[in-house]
């Protein structure tokens, strides 16, 4: 591997590490797992994830800042969705393994 390829790989590894760091928080992971199923407003996210409103707002701010999710406002509601294709691919994989009924890690 030449120096240019090595530097490119290092940059990709840095982005992957940053993404994995963002996923390392259980509340953020719950939010992203919920959003794999589709766009939700804050109330729906709170109900589906079981995360309290203050914690949810804090973690949504982090996820938006990290550009893992996007939001849109419709009337008085703000809707959130997975926006980044890499995040969507990772979360679909994690959802299939850990969350979906009959997934690889289905221990029930």
Backbone bond lengths (Angstrom), bond angles and torsions (degrees), N, CA, C in turn:
res aa  C-N    CA-C-N  psi(-1)  N-CA   C-N-CA  omega(-1)  CA-C   N-CA-C  phi
1 X - - - 1.445 - - 1.532 107.72 -
2 X 1.334 116.14 129.06 1.462 118.64 -179.23 1.534 110.51 -83.80
3 X 1.315 115.80 174.40 1.470 121.75 -174.93 1.531 111.97 -62.33
4 X 1.323 117.62 -39.26 1.470 121.64 179.81 1.525 110.66 -64.34
5 X 1.326 116.23 -45.10 1.466 120.57 178.53 1.523 110.93 -64.55
6 X 1.302 116.47 -39.62 1.462 121.09 179.28 1.526 110.88 -63.51
7 X 1.322 116.77 -43.38 1.469 120.90 178.89 1.532 110.98 -64.99
8 X 1.326 117.19 -40.52 1.465 120.99 177.48 1.527 110.45 -63.06
9 X 1.321 116.50 -42.70 1.458 120.91 178.13 1.525 111.36 -63.48
10 X 1.319 117.07 -39.15 1.463 121.74 178.55 1.539 110.44 -62.89
11 X 1.325 116.99 -40.39 1.464 120.70 178.26 1.524 111.15 -65.19
12 X 1.322 116.81 -43.33 1.466 121.09 177.78 1.525 110.01 -63.30
13 X 1.311 117.06 -42.52 1.468 120.92 178.67 1.523 110.75 -61.78
14 X 1.316 117.01 -37.61 1.461 120.48 177.41 1.517 112.01 -64.00
15 X 1.338 116.98 -42.54 1.474 120.39 178.05 1.523 110.67 -66.03
16 X 1.327 117.13 -41.79 1.465 120.50 178.83 1.521 110.79 -63.77
17 X 1.319 116.85 -41.62 1.460 121.40 178.54 1.524 111.27 -62.69
18 X 1.314 116.75 -40.62 1.462 121.36 177.89 1.527 110.82 -63.06
19 X 1.329 117.11 -43.88 1.465 121.10 177.89 1.521 110.53 -61.77
20 X 1.322 116.92 -47.36 1.465 120.08 -179.25 1.524 111.28 -63.56
21 X 1.325 117.66 -35.20 1.461 120.86 175.62 1.516 111.45 -62.92
22 X 1.322 116.87 -39.95 1.464 120.79 177.73 1.522 111.27 -65.19
23 X 1.315 117.25 -32.45 1.465 121.69 -179.30 1.522 112.46 -80.64
24 X 1.317 117.76 -10.16 1.466 121.64 -174.17 1.522 113.51 -73.77
25 X 1.322 118.77 -10.86 1.461 121.94 178.29 1.530 108.87 -89.89
26 X 1.344 119.16 125.00 1.465 120.96 -177.02 1.531 113.87 -58.16
27 X 1.331 118.23 -38.51 1.466 119.90 179.61 1.525 111.29 -67.07
28 X 1.322 117.07 -42.65 1.465 119.72 178.24 1.526 110.40 -64.91
29 X 1.312 116.60 -38.56 1.458 120.60 178.12 1.529 110.77 -64.03
30 X 1.337 116.90 -41.41 1.473 120.98 176.75 1.527 111.16 -61.31
31 X 1.319 116.62 -43.29 1.465 120.75 179.10 1.524 110.06 -61.42
32 X 1.314 116.60 -47.77 1.461 120.46 -178.56 1.523 111.61 -65.62
33 X 1.334 117.60 -38.50 1.469 120.83 176.40 1.525 110.72 -62.39
34 X 1.319 116.21 -38.84 1.461 120.60 177.71 1.526 110.18 -65.61
35 X 1.322 117.19 -41.70 1.463 120.92 -177.92 1.524 113.15 -72.74
36 X 1.333 118.05 -16.43 1.466 120.36 173.70 1.527 109.15 -59.64
37 X 1.331 116.17 -32.01 1.461 121.45 -178.00 1.523 112.47 -78.83
38 X 1.336 117.47 -10.65 1.458 120.66 177.54 1.514 112.34 137.51
39 X 1.306 114.72 171.52 1.459 123.24 -178.38 1.528 110.87 -62.67
40 X 1.333 116.61 141.60 1.472 122.81 -179.42 1.516 109.84 -141.96
41 X 1.338 115.43 152.00 1.462 118.67 169.14 1.527 108.29 -90.67
42 X 1.329 116.71 175.25 1.467 120.90 -174.19 1.525 111.44 -60.28
43 X 1.324 117.23 -43.32 1.466 120.28 179.62 1.518 112.22 -60.66
44 X 1.328 116.20 -43.32 1.462 120.55 178.24 1.524 110.92 -65.16
45 X 1.326 116.39 -41.75 1.468 119.78 177.93 1.518 111.27 -61.55
46 X 1.331 117.03 -43.21 1.466 120.82 179.71 1.522 110.25 -61.90
47 X 1.325 116.60 -44.76 1.465 120.71 -178.61 1.528 111.42 -66.07
48 X 1.315 117.00 -46.61 1.466 120.88 -175.88 1.524 113.23 -72.76
49 X 1.332 116.87 -32.12 1.468 119.87 -175.87 1.522 113.35 -95.72
50 X 1.348 117.01 -20.69 1.460 120.27 -176.67 1.517 113.47 75.37
51 X 1.318 117.68 14.22 1.464 122.34 -179.73 1.523 108.55 -90.93
52 X 1.333 116.59 135.18 1.467 120.60 180.00 1.531 110.20 -63.88
53 X 1.328 115.01 152.65 1.463 120.82 -176.64 1.538 113.50 -55.98
54 X 1.345 119.64 -46.57 1.473 118.40 -179.99 1.534 113.06 -62.19
55 X 1.326 116.32 -43.37 1.467 120.35 178.77 1.520 110.29 -65.22
56 X 1.315 116.04 -41.49 1.461 121.14 179.36 1.529 110.94 -59.81
57 X 1.315 116.58 -46.95 1.470 120.55 179.51 1.527 111.35 -61.06
58 X 1.321 116.10 -41.98 1.466 120.55 179.53 1.530 110.77 -62.33
59 X 1.318 116.55 -46.05 1.466 120.27 -177.19 1.529 111.79 -72.13
60 X 1.333 117.70 -33.54 1.462 120.46 175.56 1.529 110.58 -62.90
61 X 1.324 115.95 -37.78 1.465 120.50 177.03 1.526 110.56 -61.27
62 X 1.325 116.65 -44.03 1.469 121.00 178.48 1.528 110.22 -62.76
63 X 1.322 117.05 -46.34 1.462 120.96 -177.90 1.529 111.92 -64.50
64 X 1.326 117.09 -37.41 1.472 120.49 176.11 1.527 110.80 -67.26
65 X 1.330 116.25 -44.29 1.464 120.85 179.59 1.535 110.99 -60.73
66 X 1.321 116.11 -38.47 1.472 121.15 179.08 1.535 112.14 -79.11
67 X 1.337 116.60 -2.05 1.464 124.01 -179.58 1.527 112.90 60.87
68 X 1.335 115.65 34.71 1.462 120.59 176.13 1.517 110.98 -89.67
69 X 1.332 116.61 -25.27 1.457 121.91 178.19 1.527 108.95 -130.98
70 X 1.320 114.85 162.79 1.462 121.65 174.30 1.520 107.49 -126.88
71 X 1.316 115.63 160.44 1.462 120.00 179.56 1.517 109.83 -132.93
72 X 1.318 114.47 158.08 1.457 121.21 173.28 1.520 107.21 -144.23
73 X 1.299 116.16 148.08 1.460 120.75 -179.03 1.522 108.56 -104.75
74 X 1.329 114.78 133.75 1.459 121.63 176.56 1.519 106.90 -133.99
75 X 1.319 116.35 106.59 1.458 120.01 -174.86 1.514 109.50 64.22
76 X 1.330 115.39 -127.00 1.467 119.04 -180.00 1.528 112.88 -92.52
77 X 1.317 117.53 1.61 1.462 121.15 -177.08 1.527 111.47 -105.43
78 X 1.331 115.05 145.34 1.463 121.81 172.33 1.523 106.75 -110.39
79 X 1.311 116.45 126.27 1.457 122.38 -179.75 1.525 109.56 -106.07
80 X 1.327 115.17 141.04 1.464 121.91 -178.23 1.518 109.37 -117.43
81 X 1.326 115.05 148.13 1.464 120.97 178.58 1.528 109.22 -150.71
82 X 1.321 114.99 158.02 1.460 120.02 172.16 1.524 107.10 -72.70
83 X 1.307 117.13 129.06 1.457 121.39 -174.89 1.527 112.11 -113.06
84 X 1.307 116.42 -39.42 1.453 122.72 -174.77 1.535 109.47 -77.53
85 X 1.341 119.22 121.55 1.464 120.88 -178.52 1.529 113.71 -58.75
86 X 1.325 117.74 -34.89 1.465 120.20 178.62 1.521 110.28 -66.73
87 X 1.323 116.85 -41.53 1.469 121.10 178.40 1.521 109.58 -64.44
88 X 1.318 116.90 -43.69 1.461 120.49 179.18 1.526 110.76 -59.19
89 X 1.325 117.67 -44.91 1.467 121.11 179.94 1.524 111.46 -63.09
90 X 1.330 117.20 -45.04 1.472 121.00 179.20 1.523 110.09 -63.54
91 X 1.331 116.78 -45.36 1.464 120.02 -176.71 1.528 111.73 -68.83
92 X 1.318 118.06 -36.53 1.466 119.76 176.06 1.523 110.43 -62.77
93 X 1.316 116.47 -39.55 1.463 120.38 177.40 1.521 110.84 -65.03
94 X 1.333 117.32 -49.04 1.468 121.03 178.69 1.521 111.04 -61.86
95 X 1.316 117.09 -41.61 1.464 121.03 178.88 1.530 110.09 -60.85
96 X 1.324 116.62 -45.26 1.462 120.33 179.53 1.520 113.02 -62.93
97 X 1.318 116.95 -34.40 1.466 120.90 -179.45 1.519 111.76 -78.85
98 X 1.325 117.15 -47.48 1.457 120.87 -168.62 1.520 115.89 -105.52
99 X 1.321 118.82 -26.39 1.467 119.92 -169.77 1.520 114.10 -109.70
100 X 1.305 117.85 -37.32 1.457 120.75 -174.56 1.528 110.65 -69.77
101 X 1.343 116.73 139.59 1.466 119.15 174.95 1.533 109.56 -57.69
102 X 1.308 115.59 132.82 1.453 120.29 -178.91 1.514 113.93 79.29
103 X 1.339 116.55 10.08 1.462 120.82 178.65 1.518 110.61 -66.51
104 X 1.297 116.56 170.50 1.462 122.47 -177.56 1.520 111.66 -55.92
105 X 1.340 116.94 -37.88 1.469 121.10 -177.40 1.524 111.91 -99.32
106 X 1.337 118.46 25.83 1.470 122.13 179.98 1.523 108.28 -74.32
107 X 1.322 115.45 105.17 1.472 120.39 -175.21 1.519 112.80 -99.87
108 X 1.312 117.37 13.47 1.483 120.22 -179.24 1.494 111.37 -88.19
